[in-house]
Amino acid sequence: SIGAKMAELLVKDIMSKDVITVKKDTSIEELSNILLKNKISGVPVVDDEGVLIGIATEADLIVKDSDLHFPKYFKLLDSIIYPESLSKFKNNLKKYLGSKVEDIMTTKVKTATADTKINEIANIMIRNKINRIPIIDENKKVIGIITRADIVRSMV
């Protein structure tokens, strides 16, 4: 049965070892591009030694900066734009895109080790409403990542 099969699987059996990571001084713009280009919704943030210091996700990108509310009228095609609010918006957007991953990343990261059971991981994801868990070694270095999609694939 699926349950029995999952109970035996360990993280190391299904984790992705090619982990895309960013540093804390990566710009928000660069982070957005990385997520889009790789069709992923989050990345671990590591220091120069590869030690996990946070995680940055699409949800973190959804503008935390209250200065950045979109102009009320913003119909580009019909070009009903209030120029002063648009230029203010563009300036704020530029400022925001130039800010750094460390300004938006989550520092309390749920992690697991390579020997964690997959059903434990699934429970952590469900309980904490998260989609990815970085896998770390004993020195907190990122050695892999596991996503909900990985778990679903492992069940098939």
N, C-alpha and C positions, 0 to 999 in steps of 0.2 A: 504493500500500500504506500501511498505518497507519504503519509505520516511516518511510517517506519523508515522509509528511504531518507527522509529529511532528518530524522533523529540521528542517523549515523554520519551524515555529511558534516564536515568541518569547514570553517571559513577558508582554510588554505586550498580546499578542493575546488572552490568556485570563485575565489576573489580575483579581481583584475590586478595584475602586478604592474602594469604600465600605468602608474597613477599620474594624472596631470595635476601639478600643484602650482601654487603661486607664492610669492613672498609678500610680506606685509606692506612693502612700499610699491607694489604693483598698483597702477592706476585703475580706477573704476572702469574707465573706458577699455583698457586692455583686458580686464577681467570679463567684461561684457562680451568682447570679441572672442575670448577663449571659450566661454560657455557656448556661444552661438556656433563657432566654427566646429567644435567637437560634439555638438548636440548633447551637452550635459547640463545639469542644473545646479551643480555645485562643485567646489574644489577645496581640498585641504590647503591650509596656509602653513608653510613651514619656514623655519629659520635657515641660516646658511648651512647648518649641519644636517638639514633634512628632518629636524625634530618638529613635531606637530605643535603649532601654537594657536590654531583656530580653524574655522571653516567658513567659507564664503559661498552663499547660495543666491539663486535668483531672488528668493524671498528677501534677502538682505538688500538686494539691489533696488527693490521696489521702494522708491524714494523715501528715505528716512528723513530727508532734509525738508522741513515744512516750507521753506522758502520756494520750493520747487513746484507749487501748484500750477497746473496747466492753465493757460489763458482761458477765459470762459468761452470765447468764440475762437475756434481754431479750425476753420474749414478751409484747408489749403486749396482745394480744387475750385470751390466757389469763391475763393479768396476773400472771405469775410474775416479779416484779421484786425484786431486792435493792435496797431504797431507798437505802441509803448509797452503794452503788457508782453508782447512777443519778444521784444528786444530784452526786456528784463528777464523773461523766461530763458532766452538763449544764453544770457550772461550767467544766470544761475546754473543752467545745465552745464555750461562750459566749466564752471567752478566745480560742480559736482563730479563731472567726468574726470576732472584733474585730481580729485581727492583720492585718497589711498585706501587699499583694501583694509588696512588696520582700523579705519574709521567705521567700517560697517560689519566687519567679520564678527562671528559668534565665537567667544573664547571658551565657553563651556561645551566641549565637544564629547559626544558619546563615542567611545572607541572600543575596539575588541582586539584580541590577539588571534594569530593564525589557527590556534587550536580551539577557539570558541565553536560551540555547536551552532549549526545554521538555525535550528529552531529557537535558540536563545536570541540570536541576532534578529530574527523575525519578530520576536516578542518585544525587543527593545525598540525596533522601528515602529511597531504598532502603538506601543505605550507612549512613545515620545513624538509620534507623528513626524518621523523623519524618513528620508528616502535613501540616505547613504551613511555608511559608517566607515571611517578610516581604520585601517588595520595597522597596529603599531607593534614594534618589537620591544624588548625589555628596556631599551634606551629611549623609548617614545619616538623613534624614527618611523616615518610612514613607509610601510613595505607593501601595502596594497589598499584596495578599497572595495567595499561590497555595497551593491545597490539593491533596491527592491526588485529591479528587473533581473539581476543576477539570480536572486532567490527564486523568482517565478520560473526562470529558465531551467533552474536545477530540478524543479518539480516535474518538468515535462519529460 
